[in-house]
């Protein structure tokens, strides 16, 4: 069975892994993930969160969270050039699916949004414990992530901070952080940045 979700970019869960492409026909990033696919096809209900991060040019990093667990870094692959992708109407398609197969809810976030381990657990528990969709998140938990800050550290790693509610007026970043990007509700903002 294959599940394809598209809005400008296309994510496809195949029989061997996850593919990520643009509708422009360019390169497709392919991660072969037999253990993840085996778990998704074990006959039980599962909650998958996939985070695709462009690290520059055509390099994409995939992180996955299954059933509210912490992120698993699946590494990088070569994929579409972000500048060549335009927005499209959202679609979801199940191919070669058994009659009992279904996708209960699909939610897409764009921009610099990443959920911490506590929020991943909440996302999972919202459906598993409360049997409710994402629109009910605020009734059970604090507001979901609204703002996020990212920066590149001198060793090349990515630093992140995030929170709910409005973006603070001052964001504290580690010493040596460069290329600081702050978004609020997916839009770039410019709070005061302080090192230390």
C-alpha positions as protocol buffer text, in pm:
chain_id: "A"
residue {
  index: 1
  type: UNK
  ca { x: 0 y: 0 z: 0 }
}
residue {
  index: 2
  type: UNK
  ca { x: 115 y: 356 z: -66 }
}
residue {
  index: 3
  type: UNK
  ca { x: -5 y: 679 z: 94 }
}
residue {
  index: 4
  type: UNK
  ca { x: 67 y: 1003 z: -91 }
}
residue {
  index: 5
  type: UNK
  ca { x: 17 y: 1348 z: 64 }
}
residue {
  index: 6
  type: UNK
  ca { x: 76 y: 1654 z: -150 }
}
residue {
  index: 7
  type: UNK
  ca { x: 70 y: 2031 z: -121 }
}
residue {
  index: 8
  type: UNK
  ca { x: 345 y: 2173 z: -339 }
}
residue {
  index: 9
  type: UNK
  ca { x: 572 y: 1902 z: -206 }
}
residue {
  index: 10
  type: UNK
  ca { x: 469 y: 1536 z: -215 }
}
residue {
  index: 11
  type: UNK
  ca { x: 539 y: 1286 z: 62 }
}
residue {
  index: 12
  type: UNK
  ca { x: 476 y: 923 z: -24 }
}
residue {
  index: 13
  type: UNK
  ca { x: 489 y: 631 z: 216 }
}
residue {
  index: 14
  type: UNK
  ca { x: 578 y: 334 z: -4 }
}
residue {
  index: 15
  type: UNK
  ca { x: 625 y: -37 z: 61 }
}
residue {
  index: 16
  type: UNK
  ca { x: 996 y: 25 z: 135 }
}
residue {
  index: 17
  type: UNK
  ca { x: 1023 y: 372 z: 287 }
}
residue {
  index: 18
  type: UNK
  ca { x: 939 y: 740 z: 244 }
}
residue {
  index: 19
  type: UNK
  ca { x: 982 y: 951 z: -68 }
}
residue {
  index: 20
  type: UNK
  ca { x: 978 y: 1331 z: -84 }
}
residue {
  index: 21
  type: UNK
  ca { x: 951 y: 1529 z: -408 }
}
residue {
  index: 22
  type: UNK
  ca { x: 816 y: 1844 z: -568 }
}
residue {
  index: 23
  type: UNK
  ca { x: 545 y: 1854 z: -831 }
}
residue {
  index: 24
  type: UNK
  ca { x: 802 y: 1999 z: -1073 }
}
residue {
  index: 25
  type: UNK
  ca { x: 934 y: 1654 z: -1166 }
}
residue {
  index: 26
  type: UNK
  ca { x: 1276 y: 1722 z: -1013 }
}
residue {
  index: 27
  type: UNK
  ca { x: 1477 y: 1493 z: -786 }
}
residue {
  index: 28
  type: UNK
  ca { x: 1303 y: 1267 z: -536 }
}
residue {
  index: 29
  type: UNK
  ca { x: 1458 y: 1214 z: -193 }
}
residue {
  index: 30
  type: UNK
  ca { x: 1416 y: 847 z: -95 }
}
residue {
  index: 31
  type: UNK
  ca { x: 1468 y: 699 z: 251 }
}
residue {
  index: 32
  type: UNK
  ca { x: 1458 y: 318 z: 271 }
}
residue {
  index: 33
  type: UNK
  ca { x: 1309 y: 241 z: 614 }
}
residue {
  index: 34
  type: UNK
  ca { x: 1211 y: -128 z: 641 }
}
residue {
  index: 35
  type: UNK
  ca { x: 1160 y: -124 z: 1020 }
}
residue {
  index: 36
  type: UNK
  ca { x: 932 y: 181 z: 1012 }
}
residue {
  index: 37
  type: UNK
  ca { x: 728 y: 45 z: 719 }
}
residue {
  index: 38
  type: UNK
  ca { x: 696 y: -294 z: 888 }
}
residue {
  index: 39
  type: UNK
  ca { x: 559 y: -127 z: 1201 }
}
residue {
  index: 40
  type: UNK
  ca { x: 317 y: 90 z: 1001 }
}
residue {
  index: 41
  type: UNK
  ca { x: 185 y: -225 z: 829 }
}
residue {
  index: 42
  type: UNK
  ca { x: 150 y: -446 z: 1139 }
}
residue {
  index: 43
  type: UNK
  ca { x: -231 y: -421 z: 1141 }
}
residue {
  index: 44
  type: UNK
  ca { x: -247 y: -178 z: 1434 }
}
residue {
  index: 45
  type: UNK
  ca { x: -328 y: 193 z: 1430 }
}
residue {
  index: 46
  type: UNK
  ca { x: -22 y: 421 z: 1430 }
}
residue {
  index: 47
  type: UNK
  ca { x: 51 y: 792 z: 1448 }
}
residue {
  index: 48
  type: UNK
  ca { x: 336 y: 910 z: 1224 }
}
residue {
  index: 49
  type: UNK
  ca { x: 490 y: 1258 z: 1230 }
}
residue {
  index: 50
  type: UNK
  ca { x: 741 y: 1330 z: 950 }
}
residue {
  index: 51
  type: UNK
  ca { x: 962 y: 1639 z: 951 }
}
residue {
  index: 52
  type: UNK
  ca { x: 1140 y: 1730 z: 626 }
}
residue {
  index: 53
  type: UNK
  ca { x: 1405 y: 2000 z: 671 }
}
residue {
  index: 54
  type: UNK
  ca { x: 1590 y: 2160 z: 384 }
}
residue {
  index: 55
  type: UNK
  ca { x: 1956 y: 2196 z: 479 }
}
residue {
  index: 56
  type: UNK
  ca { x: 2041 y: 2396 z: 170 }
}
residue {
  index: 57
  type: UNK
  ca { x: 2011 y: 2340 z: -204 }
}
residue {
  index: 58
  type: UNK
  ca { x: 1873 y: 1993 z: -267 }
}
residue {
  index: 59
  type: UNK
  ca { x: 1976 y: 1837 z: 68 }
}
residue {
  index: 60
  type: UNK
  ca { x: 1684 y: 1723 z: 284 }
}
residue {
  index: 61
  type: UNK
  ca { x: 1688 y: 1571 z: 635 }
}
residue {
  index: 62
  type: UNK
  ca { x: 1401 y: 1348 z: 747 }
}
residue {
  index: 63
  type: UNK
  ca { x: 1308 y: 1300 z: 1112 }
}
residue {
  index: 64
  type: UNK
  ca { x: 1023 y: 1073 z: 1213 }
}
residue {
  index: 65
  type: UNK
  ca { x: 825 y: 1019 z: 1530 }
}
residue {
  index: 66
  type: UNK
  ca { x: 604 y: 712 z: 1567 }
}
residue {
  index: 67
  type: UNK
  ca { x: 323 y: 696 z: 1822 }
}
residue {
  index: 68
  type: UNK
  ca { x: 445 y: 999 z: 2018 }
}
residue {
  index: 69
  type: UNK
  ca { x: 805 y: 877 z: 2062 }
}
residue {
  index: 70
  type: UNK
  ca { x: 1107 y: 1108 z: 2034 }
}
residue {
  index: 71
  type: UNK
  ca { x: 1239 y: 1208 z: 1692 }
}
residue {
  index: 72
  type: UNK
  ca { x: 1446 y: 955 z: 1498 }
}
residue {
  index: 73
  type: UNK
  ca { x: 1693 y: 1120 z: 1258 }
}
residue {
  index: 74
  type: UNK
  ca { x: 1670 y: 924 z: 932 }
}
residue {
  index: 75
  type: UNK
  ca { x: 1959 y: 1115 z: 770 }
}
residue {
  index: 76
  type: UNK
  ca { x: 1979 y: 1323 z: 454 }
}
residue {
  index: 77
  type: UNK
  ca { x: 1897 y: 1258 z: 90 }
}
residue {
  index: 78
  type: UNK
  ca { x: 1901 y: 1464 z: -230 }
}
residue {
  index: 79
  type: UNK
  ca { x: 1560 y: 1594 z: -333 }
}
residue {
  index: 80
  type: UNK
  ca { x: 1377 y: 1886 z: -491 }
}
residue {
  index: 81
  type: UNK
  ca { x: 1504 y: 2243 z: -502 }
}
residue {
  index: 82
  type: UNK
  ca { x: 1273 y: 2449 z: -277 }
}
residue {
  index: 83
  type: UNK
  ca { x: 1276 y: 2747 z: -514 }
}
residue {
  index: 84
  type: UNK
  ca { x: 1125 y: 2533 z: -793 }
}
residue {
  index: 85
  type: UNK
  ca { x: 822 y: 2421 z: -589 }
}
residue {
  index: 86
  type: UNK
  ca { x: 496 y: 2617 z: -598 }
}
residue {
  index: 87
  type: UNK
  ca { x: 195 y: 2575 z: -373 }
}
residue {
  index: 88
  type: UNK
  ca { x: -84 y: 2343 z: -488 }
}
residue {
  index: 89
  type: UNK
  ca { x: -418 y: 2233 z: -351 }
}
residue {
  index: 90
  type: UNK
  ca { x: -373 y: 1969 z: -79 }
}
residue {
  index: 91
  type: UNK
  ca { x: -443 y: 1608 z: -175 }
}
residue {
  index: 92
  type: UNK
  ca { x: -417 y: 1268 z: -10 }
}
residue {
  index: 93
  type: UNK
  ca { x: -428 y: 938 z: -195 }
}
residue {
  index: 94
  type: UNK
  ca { x: -420 y: 574 z: -82 }
}
residue {
  index: 95
  type: UNK
  ca { x: -308 y: 331 z: -354 }
}
residue {
  index: 96
  type: UNK
  ca { x: -336 y: -49 z: -344 }
}
residue {
  index: 97
  type: UNK
  ca { x: -504 y: -19 z: -5 }
}
residue {
  index: 98
  type: UNK
  ca { x: -697 y: -294 z: 169 }
}
residue {
  index: 99
  type: UNK
  ca { x: -1067 y: -210 z: 222 }
}
residue {
  index: 100
  type: UNK
  ca { x: -1001 y: -175 z: 597 }
}
residue {
  index: 101
  type: UNK
  ca { x: -716 y: 74 z: 546 }
}
residue {
  index: 102
  type: UNK
  ca { x: -777 y: 441 z: 622 }
}
residue {
  index: 103
  type: UNK
  ca { x: -605 y: 765 z: 717 }
}
residue {
  index: 104
  type: UNK
  ca { x: -789 y: 925 z: 1006 }
}
residue {
  index: 105
  type: UNK
  ca { x: -634 y: 1271 z: 999 }
}
residue {
  index: 106
  type: UNK
  ca { x: -362 y: 1447 z: 801 }
}
residue {
  index: 107
  type: UNK
  ca { x: -221 y: 1778 z: 928 }
}
residue {
  index: 108
  type: UNK
  ca { x: 53 y: 1977 z: 754 }
}
residue {
  index: 109
  type: UNK
  ca { x: 271 y: 2248 z: 905 }
}
residue {
  index: 110
  type: UNK
  ca { x: 507 y: 2467 z: 703 }
}
residue {
  index: 111
  type: UNK
  ca { x: 792 y: 2695 z: 794 }
}
residue {
  index: 112
  type: UNK
  ca { x: 1027 y: 2644 z: 1085 }
}
residue {
  index: 113
  type: UNK
  ca { x: 803 y: 2427 z: 1302 }
}
residue {
  index: 114
  type: UNK
  ca { x: 936 y: 2138 z: 1505 }
}
residue {
  index: 115
  type: UNK
  ca { x: 767 y: 1974 z: 1801 }
}
residue {
  index: 116
  type: UNK
  ca { x: 963 y: 1881 z: 2113 }
}
residue {
  index: 117
  type: UNK
  ca { x: 925 y: 1537 z: 2275 }
}
residue {
  index: 118
  type: UNK
  ca { x: 655 y: 1657 z: 2516 }
}
residue {
  index: 119
  type: UNK
  ca { x: 446 y: 1799 z: 2230 }
}
residue {
  index: 120
  type: UNK
  ca { x: 493 y: 1481 z: 2022 }
}
residue {
  index: 121
  type: UNK
  ca { x: 347 y: 1283 z: 2314 }
}
residue {
  index: 122
  type: UNK
  ca { x: 57 y: 1531 z: 2334 }
}
residue {
  index: 123
  type: UNK
  ca { x: -11 y: 1503 z: 1960 }
}
residue {
  index: 124
  type: UNK
  ca { x: -29 y: 1125 z: 1991 }
}
residue {
  index: 125
  type: UNK
  ca { x: -234 y: 1125 z: 2311 }
}
residue {
  index: 126
  type: UNK
  ca { x: -487 y: 1366 z: 2163 }
}
residue {
  index: 127
  type: UNK
  ca { x: -607 y: 1093 z: 1929 }
}
residue {
  index: 128
  type: UNK
  ca { x: -508 y: 781 z: 2124 }
}
residue {
  index: 129
  type: UNK
  ca { x: -632 y: 889 z: 2469 }
}
residue {
  index: 130
  type: UNK
  ca { x: -900 y: 1146 z: 2389 }
}
residue {
  index: 131
  type: UNK
  ca { x: -1007 y: 1026 z: 2042 }
}
residue {
  index: 132
  type: UNK
  ca { x: -1003 y: 1381 z: 1908 }
}
residue {
  index: 133
  type: UNK
  ca { x: -848 y: 1566 z: 1613 }
}
residue {
  index: 134
  type: UNK
  ca { x: -592 y: 1844 z: 1604 }
}
residue {
  index: 135
  type: UNK
  ca { x: -856 y: 2116 z: 1622 }
}
residue {
  index: 136
  type: UNK
  ca { x: -915 y: 2006 z: 1984 }
}
residue {
  index: 137
  type: UNK
  ca { x: -548 y: 2038 z: 2091 }
}
residue {
  index: 138
  type: UNK
  ca { x: -601 y: 2362 z: 2283 }
}
residue {
  index: 139
  type: UNK
  ca { x: -884 y: 2212 z: 2489 }
}
residue {
  index: 140
  type: UNK
  ca { x: -653 y: 1948 z: 2640 }
}
residue {
  index: 141
  type: UNK
  ca { x: -308 y: 2108 z: 2635 }
}
residue {
  index: 142
  type: UNK
  ca { x: -146 y: 2448 z: 2621 }
}
residue {
  index: 143
  type: UNK
  ca { x: -148 y: 2606 z: 2279 }
}
residue {
  index: 144
  type: UNK
  ca { x: 71 y: 2425 z: 2024 }
}
residue {
  index: 145
  type: UNK
  ca { x: 402 y: 2571 z: 1912 }
}
residue {
  index: 146
  type: UNK
  ca { x: 345 y: 2921 z: 1775 }
}
residue {
  index: 147
  type: UNK
  ca { x: 699 y: 3060 z: 1745 }
}
residue {
  index: 148
  type: UNK
  ca { x: 1034 y: 2900 z: 1672 }
}
residue {
  index: 149
  type: UNK
  ca { x: 1395 y: 3015 z: 1654 }
}
residue {
  index: 150
  type: UNK
  ca { x: 1673 y: 2830 z: 1473 }
}
residue {
  index: 151
  type: UNK
  ca { x: 2042 y: 2906 z: 1433 }
}
residue {
  index: 152
  type: UNK
  ca { x: 2357 y: 2741 z: 1303 }
}
residue {
  index: 153
  type: UNK
  ca { x: 2628 y: 2667 z: 1558 }
}
residue {
  index: 154
  type: UNK
  ca { x: 3003 y: 2694 z: 1480 }
}
residue {
  index: 155
  type: UNK
  ca { x: 3028 y: 2312 z: 1459 }
}
residue {
  index: 156
  type: UNK
  ca { x: 2752 y: 2305 z: 1194 }
}
residue {
  index: 157
  type: UNK
  ca { x: 2475 y: 2171 z: 1419 }
}
residue {
  index: 158
  type: UNK
  ca { x: 2135 y: 2337 z: 1432 }
}
residue {
  index: 159
  type: UNK
  ca { x: 2017 y: 2502 z: 1756 }
}
residue {
  index: 160
  type: UNK
  ca { x: 1641 y: 2539 z: 1816 }
}
residue {
  index: 161
  type: UNK
  ca { x: 1406 y: 2701 z: 2065 }
}
residue {
  index: 162
  type: UNK
  ca { x: 1029 y: 2727 z: 2045 }
}
residue {
  index: 163
  type: UNK
  ca { x: 721 y: 2806 z: 2246 }
}
residue {
  index: 164
  type: UNK
  ca { x: 349 y: 2866 z: 2248 }
}
residue {
  index: 165
  type: UNK
  ca { x: 185 y: 3206 z: 2261 }
}
residue {
  index: 166
  type: UNK
  ca { x: 331 y: 3518 z: 2106 }
}
residue {
  index: 167
  type: UNK
  ca { x: 701 y: 3534 z: 2021 }
}
residue {
  index: 168
  type: UNK
  ca { x: 902 y: 3688 z: 2307 }
}
residue {
  index: 169
  type: UNK
  ca { x: 1053 y: 4033 z: 2254 }
}
residue {
  index: 170
  type: UNK
  ca { x: 1401 y: 3891 z: 2327 }
}
residue {
  index: 171
  type: UNK
  ca { x: 1538 y: 3553 z: 2211 }
}
residue {
  index: 172
  type: UNK
  ca { x: 1851 y: 3424 z: 2386 }
}
residue {
  index: 173
  type: UNK
  ca { x: 2081 y: 3216 z: 2161 }
}
residue {
  index: 174
  type: UNK
  ca { x: 2403 y: 3031 z: 2248 }
}
residue {
  index: 175
  type: UNK
  ca { x: 2734 y: 3214 z: 2192 }
}
residue {
  index: 176
  type: UNK
  ca { x: 2857 y: 3178 z: 1836 }
}
residue {
  index: 177
  type: UNK
  ca { x: 2511 y: 3114 z: 1688 }
}
residue {
  index: 178
  type: UNK
  ca { x: 2479 y: 3238 z: 1330 }
}
residue {
  index: 179
  type: UNK
  ca { x: 2203 y: 3265 z: 1070 }
}
residue {
  index: 180
  type: UNK
  ca { x: 1934 y: 3309 z: 1336 }
}
residue {
  index: 181
  type: UNK
  ca { x: 1581 y: 3272 z: 1193 }
}
residue {
  index: 182
  type: UNK
  ca { x: 1274 y: 3342 z: 1407 }
}
residue {
  index: 183
  type: UNK
  ca { x: 918 y: 3274 z: 1293 }
}
residue {
  index: 184
  type: UNK
  ca { x: 585 y: 3342 z: 1461 }
}
residue {
  index: 185
  type: UNK
  ca { x: 286 y: 3151 z: 1323 }
}
residue {
  index: 186
  type: UNK
  ca { x: 504 y: 3064 z: 1021 }
}
residue {
  index: 187
  type: UNK
  ca { x: 597 y: 3427 z: 940 }
}
residue {
  index: 188
  type: UNK
  ca { x: 945 y: 3573 z: 980 }
}
residue {
  index: 189
  type: UNK
  ca { x: 975 y: 3810 z: 1277 }
}
residue {
  index: 190
  type: UNK
  ca { x: 1262 y: 4016 z: 1419 }
}
residue {
  index: 191
  type: UNK
  ca { x: 1280 y: 4008 z: 1799 }
}
residue {
  index: 192
  type: UNK
  ca { x: 1595 y: 4127 z: 1973 }
}
residue {
  index: 193
  type: UNK
  ca { x: 1861 y: 3851 z: 1968 }
}
residue {
  index: 194
  type: UNK
  ca { x: 2094 y: 3821 z: 2269 }
}
residue {
  index: 195
  type: UNK
  ca { x: 2390 y: 3580 z: 2292 }
}
residue {
  index: 196
  type: UNK
  ca { x: 2468 y: 3400 z: 2613 }
}
